[in-house]
Amino acid sequence: MTDITTAEPALELRGVSKRFGQVVALDDIDLSAYPGEILAIVGDNGAGKSTLIKVISAVHRQDQGQVLIDGSEVSHFSPSDARESGIATVFQDLALVECLDVSTNMFIGQLPKRGWFVDRKRMDRETRQFLDELNVTVKDIHTQIGMLSGGQRQIIAIARAVRAGARTVLLDEPTAALGVRETRHAAEMITSLRDAGKAVIIVSHDMEFVFSYADRVQVMRLGRVAGVRRVSETTRDEVIALITGTKRENAA
Amino acid sequence: MSTQVDDIVARTPTPPKQSTGGGSFAGFVHRNTQLAGIVIVIAVLVVVFQIGNPIFLSFPNLMELLRSGTLYFIIACPATIVLVSGGMDFSIGAVFAAGGVSAGMMMVAGVPWPLAVLGGIVIGALIGVLNASLSVYLKVPPLIATLGVFFAVGGAITVITTGTTVYGFPSAFTDLGQGYLLGVPFAVYYAVIVGIVFWVLLEKTELGYNARAVGGNRAAALANGIRVSRHDLIVYGLAGAVTAFAGILAASRLSSADPAAGGTSLTFQVVTAVIIGGTSLFGGIGTIGGSALGALLFATINNGLAVINVNSLWQNIFVGTILVVAVAIDQARRRRQFRSRR
């Protein structure tokens, strides 16, 4: 891996705050995600992880602070703006439309068109081609998502997120409710995204997963950054202490 | 790395290759179960009615049946897209009356009929946009928003017309709804055109794909960059326009526009026809073909019961039963299809 201190972050947050009424969901958050690196965001429920992901993907808009992509500030007005600037998000629950098939799900919101009509053939062809590139074997891309298992859906969701050539990929609880084998498949995909030079950000409760695959871990606690560590230089105990607040320090 | 999703296929009861079906794999399953059921019900009814009175299958009666069916079908087309988008439209009856009455009043006031027809359609579209605005901007659930609009618009029409029927239309206008071509009422041709247009819209265009995405998972659609609010405005606006057009056609056929036309009965009949046709009440799933069969079923029951001289009140008992059965089938299918939901 390259020395991350010299590389420019693909995505950077500076002093981002978000309030919902009286509740401060995010308080002065800094975050840097580098190309070719998996950054894990961990924290207890209510630590602000989901809000953070929603701010990055422009589902929410921050009250204060900046979002920078490749060093220059961007202002996202909608999720599609965020995606156009190279940020792909795989949400835990809102990733896919169950009643639509694999092929259509790959292109929701960006349907290829021929004149007035949706170019179904191109959609199918590119879906097959793209899944092949990722070594994901789906024999029938006309299978409805609702017929797939959780792991299969997750893999399709990740595939879709990177299809549009995103440089930063956010994954919200990518292994929640997945079996052991499915978790390994998802992990392989995530690792290959990193190897392809993407900046990967995963929000996860799964410490096993974080310590097996992430390069750095950023701990959130009560809407603030409780600490940032390289996985190789920290221990599970330390991270858990940061999560629960038994160990404190200023934002790294 | 090699990420195999090899058991995707193993888990799926290998559906027949359907390369043209597009996003309508769901529709494919439908056509094979629920729609086959409707066809059988219609076939049985046809046999019963034909035995009851041999006039039933005569050409003039079939044309009459088709003509009444077209009324439901034309309105059911945009209603299908509204329901597939996860919405609901209870304002149908009032928009229907508003279309006929407003176009009628314009003609009586001396507006040339083509402009009056256009004016009526525009008023319908505006009411539709109002429906969508209430749910998009004020967050009123579509069911309540459209119900409120139903009452408000219905009331407004009664006030404006003082409840009296509007009549005195130019014959060029009344010919639209009363004419025949090759022995078939014009209305049937309109219905075929509207049906084809909406089939293409739902199955082949971005609007249709977005409808299924928005109805199937609104949050996902939004997160994936579909402009959901804009979609709602278009779909409800379209529904208003086409429903008003149907009201204008009815005014043309009857040479008069009744402020009390449509009403709750039309609203419920159209929504019921759409749901019987396999469109899911919960969005995402539905086809124009299914709605055509639903409308045909309605027209068959209406016409047949009249032909064999059975009290038309039986119609409601029939329809109520079929509706509940149709939704029960929809629920069972959803459970089966999405059983693997994590």
Interface residues (C-beta under 8 A of the other chain):
Chain A: S57 V59 S78 P79 S80 R83 T89 F91 D93 L94 A95 L96 V97 E98 C99 L100 D101 T104 I108 G109 Q110 L111 K113 W116 F117 V118 R120 D124 L134 N135 V136 T137 V138 K139 D140 H142 T143 Q144 G146 M147 L148 S149 G150 Q152 R153 I155 I156 A177 H185 E188 M189 T191 S192
Chain B: M1 S2 T3 Q4 V5 D6 D7 I8 V9 R11 T12 T14 P15 K17 Q18 S19 G21 G22 G23 F25 A26 V200 K204 T205 E206 G208 Y209 R212 A213 G215 G216 N217 A219 A220 A221 L222 A223 N224 G225 I226 R227 S280 G284 I285 Q337 F338 S340 R341 R342
